[in-house]
Amino acid sequence: MLQVKDGMEDEYEMAFKEASLIISSMKGYDSHELHRCIEIKGKYLLLVRWHNLEDHVIGFRESPQYLEWKELLHPFYDPFPNVEHFENIPLTS
């Protein structure tokens, strides 16, 4: 979950489009989705799919490209988001 500073939503969404090009070029990246909350202004849900945890926490987070991502997006967040990792539970066999 991401909370964007009040009044900066349009700017954030434009910056996110640019940042999307960065993350989607990374090794191990599968896909991502950004969703705007209908009920709460400035609240977003970001879901990024990686091949494995290391592709995110090492491959991306320790890369020069992450510094570009950070420069583009981190100034918009208040509070700074807590990043968590989840795994899919197959519902069919």
C-alpha angles and dihedrals in degrees: 000000000000128000115202121203113265114273094013099090097106092047090047093052091050091049090047091057088057092044089051089068089056099049095041090058094058125109111257095021115139107171145313140212130197117200126190115218112241096205102040120050114228095016118124137176117217119192118184121182118210130181088240142347094262092058087063106034097038109015097045107020093050095044131100087240089063089060089057090047090049093049091051100045115018096074089065098058125096111193101021108247125252108233115217132180125223135182127217119252109211109229096195129052 
